[in-house]
Amino acid sequence: MEAARLVIISGLSGAGRTEAMRVFEDLGYFCVDNLPPNLAAKFAELIQKSPDVKGAALVMDVRGGAFFQELEATLKAFDESGISYQVVFLEADEETLIHRYKLSRRRHPLESQGRLVEALRREKEALGALRGLAHVVIDTSGLSSLQLRQRISDVFRLDGGTLPFQVRLVSFGFKYGLPKDADLVFDVRFLPNPYYVDALRNLTGNADEVRDYVLRFPLAKETEQRLESLLEFLMPHFQQEGKPQVTVAVGCTGGQHRSVVFANQLGSFLENAGQRVLIEHRDLERQGGPGA
């Protein structure tokens, strides 16, 4: 009998844990919200013995108070006992979290005397170590409910068994900020910029003309080859670590041209190397500007 898949959902309050749990429920997981960590080991043992449970998801967060501090010890016990698990950590930027709390009119679990910002920062600091242990980090700042559902479904759906390792390539513009859920970030702003070529300015890196322009320079070709070599070396090690997905972010100034070309090129290379690849162009729909 194949062991049930165990997922632990955690992260910042307001980042979408409840929505994530609903997605896991829809995927067929048995879900428990706010389970104290000292009960997690017993729960894991029970689901491993149940033939009817193919997957289980536990939501653990700061509402657990002192119990939450035991979570790292619980994960260590899982490792020592051979219980397989994956941690999904949800986060969002401070501005987004404040906006969500204002809309919902709910209090943050750590909030006192109406000081929401302080509560958010205390929680982020408290969860820093757990974020470092996460197998999947999802930044929900710019995600719709549908996009979050798709991100989770791509990695954790149960039909067909365990999904193969996936590489997510994201192009972005530095002017709009780093993708916070990136595992690796590459900066290609040192390459010649198609924005300053009149015939290419209003096109994107998906256009053949822009791709040919970016890659015609020897520096770009050498950069592409070196990045391909690095990713080819690193991906098996990420996979061996047990990460179901690695996010590789490639950035230029505005996320319109160079980063798009390189995300597409690296994605094609990894697909040809047998990897499962998802390509996203985060800032492609944004209005261009100087240095885009």
C-alpha positions in Angstrom: 0.0 0.0 0.0 1.4 3.4 -1.0 1.8 5.8 1.9 -0.5 8.8 2.0 1.0 12.1 0.9 1.5 14.5 3.9 1.6 18.3 3.4 2.0 20.9 6.1 0.6 24.3 5.2 2.0 27.3 7.0 3.0 30.9 6.4 2.0 34.4 7.2 -1.5 35.3 8.4 -3.5 36.8 5.6 -1.3 35.1 2.9 -3.9 32.6 1.9 -3.6 29.6 4.1 -7.4 29.1 4.3 -7.8 29.3 0.6 -4.9 26.9 0.2 -6.6 24.4 2.5 -9.8 24.6 0.4 -7.7 23.8 -2.7 -6.2 20.7 -1.0 -9.7 19.6 0.1 -10.9 19.9 -3.5 -7.8 17.8 -4.6 -9.0 15.0 -2.3 -6.8 15.6 0.7 -8.0 15.0 4.3 -7.4 18.5 5.9 -7.0 19.6 9.5 -6.8 23.2 10.5 -4.6 24.5 13.4 -3.5 21.1 14.6 -1.0 21.4 17.5 2.4 20.2 16.4 2.7 17.8 19.3 -0.2 15.9 17.8 1.1 15.9 14.3 3.3 12.8 14.7 0.4 10.7 15.9 -1.8 12.0 13.1 0.9 11.1 10.5 1.0 7.6 11.9 -2.7 7.2 11.6 -3.0 8.4 8.0 -0.1 6.1 7.0 -2.2 3.2 8.2 -5.4 4.3 6.6 -6.0 2.7 3.1 -8.7 5.4 2.4 -6.5 8.4 2.8 -4.3 9.2 -0.2 -3.2 12.6 1.0 -3.5 14.8 4.1 -2.8 18.5 4.7 -2.2 20.1 8.1 -2.5 23.9 8.6 -0.2 25.1 11.3 0.3 28.7 12.2 0.8 31.2 15.0 -2.7 30.6 16.3 -1.1 27.6 18.0 0.7 29.8 20.4 3.4 27.9 22.3 2.5 24.8 20.4 3.7 26.3 17.2 7.3 26.6 18.6 7.3 22.8 18.7 6.8 22.5 15.0 10.5 22.4 14.0 11.0 19.6 16.6 8.1 17.8 15.1 9.6 18.0 11.6 12.9 16.8 12.9 11.0 13.8 14.4 9.4 13.1 11.0 12.8 13.1 9.4 14.2 10.7 12.0 11.3 8.3 11.8 11.2 8.3 8.0 7.8 10.0 7.6 7.7 11.7 4.2 6.3 15.2 4.2 6.4 18.5 2.4 6.0 22.0 3.8 4.2 24.7 1.8 4.9 28.2 3.1 2.6 31.1 2.0 3.7 34.7 2.2 2.8 38.1 0.8 4.3 41.6 1.0 3.4 43.8 3.9 1.3 46.2 1.9 -0.8 43.4 0.5 -1.3 41.9 4.0 -2.4 45.2 5.4 -4.8 45.7 2.6 -6.3 42.3 3.1 -6.8 42.8 6.8 -8.5 46.1 6.2 -10.9 44.5 3.8 -11.7 41.6 6.1 -11.8 43.7 9.3 -10.3 40.8 11.2 -7.6 41.0 13.8 -4.1 39.5 13.3 -3.5 36.7 15.8 -0.5 38.6 17.3 -2.1 42.1 17.1 -2.5 44.1 20.2 -3.6 47.7 20.7 -4.4 48.0 17.0 -0.7 47.8 15.9 -1.1 45.6 12.8 2.3 46.4 11.2 4.1 45.3 14.4 2.2 42.1 14.5 3.0 41.3 10.9 6.7 41.9 11.4 6.8 39.8 14.6 5.1 37.0 12.8 7.5 37.2 9.8 10.5 37.1 12.2 9.0 34.2 14.1 8.5 32.1 11.0 11.8 32.9 9.3 13.3 29.5 10.3 10.3 27.6 9.1 10.4 29.4 5.7 13.9 28.2 5.3 12.7 24.6 5.8 9.8 24.9 3.3 9.8 22.7 0.1 7.5 25.1 -1.7 7.2 28.9 -1.1 4.3 30.7 -2.7 4.2 34.5 -2.8 0.4 35.3 -3.1 0.8 39.1 -3.3 -0.2 39.3 -7.0 -2.1 36.0 -7.3 -5.8 35.6 -7.7 -7.6 32.7 -6.1 -7.7 30.9 -9.4 -3.9 31.4 -9.9 -3.2 30.1 -6.4 -5.4 27.1 -7.1 -3.5 26.4 -10.2 -0.1 26.7 -8.6 -1.1 24.2 -5.8 -2.8 21.8 -8.2 0.2 21.7 -10.5 2.4 20.4 -7.8 0.1 18.5 -5.4 -2.8 16.9 -7.3 -3.2 13.3 -6.3 -4.5 11.7 -9.5 -1.7 9.7 -11.2 0.3 9.6 -8.0 3.3 11.8 -7.1 4.0 14.4 -9.8 7.5 14.6 -11.2 9.9 17.4 -10.2 9.0 20.7 -11.8 11.1 23.7 -12.7 9.2 27.0 -12.7 10.8 29.8 -14.8 9.6 33.3 -14.1 10.7 36.4 -16.1 10.3 39.7 -14.2 11.2 43.4 -14.1 13.4 44.6 -11.3 11.5 47.9 -11.3 8.5 46.0 -10.0 10.4 44.0 -7.4 11.9 40.5 -7.0 9.6 37.4 -7.1 9.7 36.6 -3.4 9.2 32.9 -3.9 12.2 32.5 -6.2 14.8 29.9 -5.3 17.4 31.3 -7.8 17.5 34.8 -9.3 19.5 35.7 -12.5 20.0 39.3 -13.6 20.4 39.9 -17.3 20.3 43.7 -17.3 23.9 43.8 -18.4 22.9 42.7 -21.9 22.0 45.1 -24.7 18.4 46.3 -24.3 16.0 46.0 -27.2 13.9 48.8 -25.7 16.4 51.3 -27.3 15.8 49.8 -30.8 12.8 51.6 -32.2 11.6 48.6 -34.2 11.7 46.4 -31.1 10.5 48.7 -28.3 6.8 47.8 -28.5 7.4 44.1 -29.0 8.2 41.6 -26.2 10.7 38.8 -25.7 8.2 36.4 -27.2 8.7 37.9 -30.6 11.3 36.2 -32.9 12.8 39.6 -33.8 13.5 40.4 -30.1 14.9 37.0 -29.4 17.2 37.1 -32.4 18.4 40.6 -31.3 19.1 39.6 -27.7 20.9 36.4 -28.6 23.0 37.7 -31.5 25.5 39.2 -29.1 28.4 36.8 -28.0 28.0 37.9 -24.4 24.3 36.8 -24.5 25.2 33.4 -26.0 27.9 32.8 -23.5 25.6 33.8 -20.7 22.9 31.4 -22.0 25.3 28.5 -22.1 26.7 29.2 -18.7 23.2 29.4 -17.1 22.2 26.2 -18.9 25.2 24.4 -17.5 24.5 25.7 -14.0 20.8 24.7 -14.1 21.7 21.3 -15.5 24.1 20.8 -12.6 21.8 22.1 -9.9 18.4 20.7 -10.7 19.1 17.0 -9.8 20.4 18.2 -6.4 17.2 20.2 -5.7 15.2 17.1 -6.8 17.3 14.9 -4.5 16.5 17.3 -1.6 12.9 16.5 -2.0 11.6 19.8 -3.5 8.7 19.2 -5.8 9.3 22.5 -7.5 12.1 25.0 -8.0 11.4 28.6 -9.1 14.1 30.2 -11.2 13.6 33.9 -11.8 15.2 35.8 -14.6 15.1 39.6 -14.4 15.7 42.6 -16.6 14.7 46.2 -16.1 11.0 46.0 -17.0 10.4 42.3 -17.6 9.4 42.9 -21.3 12.4 41.8 -23.4 15.6 40.2 -22.2 14.3 38.4 -19.2 11.4 36.9 -21.3 13.9 35.7 -24.0 16.1 34.0 -21.4 13.2 32.4 -19.5 12.0 30.9 -22.8 15.4 29.8 -23.8 16.2 28.2 -20.4 12.8 26.6 -20.3 13.3 25.0 -23.7 16.7 23.8 -22.7 15.4 22.1 -19.5 12.5 20.6 -21.3 14.9 19.1 -23.9 16.9 17.8 -21.0 13.8 15.9 -19.7 12.6 18.3 -17.0 9.0 19.2 -16.4 8.9 23.0 -17.0 6.4 25.8 -16.3 7.2 29.3 -17.8 5.5 32.5 -16.5 6.1 36.0 -17.6 5.1 38.0 -14.5 5.3 41.6 -15.8 4.6 41.1 -19.5 1.2 42.8 -19.3 2.5 45.8 -17.5 2.9 49.1 -19.3 6.4 49.7 -20.5 8.6 52.6 -19.5 12.2 53.8 -19.7 14.6 50.9 -19.9 11.8 48.4 -20.2 
